[in-house]
Amino acid sequence: MSSSDVRRSPYSREAEQCVLGAMMVKPELIDLLTDEVSEADFYFSENVAVFRAIMALKSEQVQIDCITVSDKLQTIPPHNEPALMYCGQLQKNVPGTSNAVAYARIIRQRSLDRALIHAAAQIHDIAHGD
C-alpha cells in the first residue's frame, strides 16, 4: 500500500471534547448523550478515560464537575495529561450545551465509519489471502 493509499481514521476531536465538556457543564445531559454514544465510540484514549470517569461518578451518584472528574481520573489509566488541566479545558472550551446531541451523533458516525473501514480491510485481507 502506498502512502497515498493510507488515510487517517475518521474522528472529530472537537466533537469528543464538546460532548465531554457538556457532560461536566450540564450533567443532566448525560443520559441523553449516552443514548447516542458509548465509551467505544471515542477515538482518543484520554477522552475514553474522561468518559469512564464521568460514567463511574454518575453510577456512584457523585456530583459531576471538573474537580470530581479529574480526581476520578487519577484512578483510571492513562495518565497522559494533568487531569485537572485537561478537564478544565474541556469544561471551559465547550461552546454551549444546546448542540451536544448533534456532537454526540458526529462521534457515533465517525465510530461507525471506523468500524466500516476496519471491516472492509478485513474483507480485503481475506480476499487477497493475507
Secondary structure, DSSP 4 states (H G I P E B T S, - for coil): --TTT--PPP--HHHHHHHHHHHHH-GGGHHHHHTT--GGG--SHHHHHHHHHHHHHHHTTPPPSHHHHHHHHTTSS---S-HHHHHHHHHHH---STTHHHHHHHHHHHHHHHHHHHHHHHHHHHHTT-
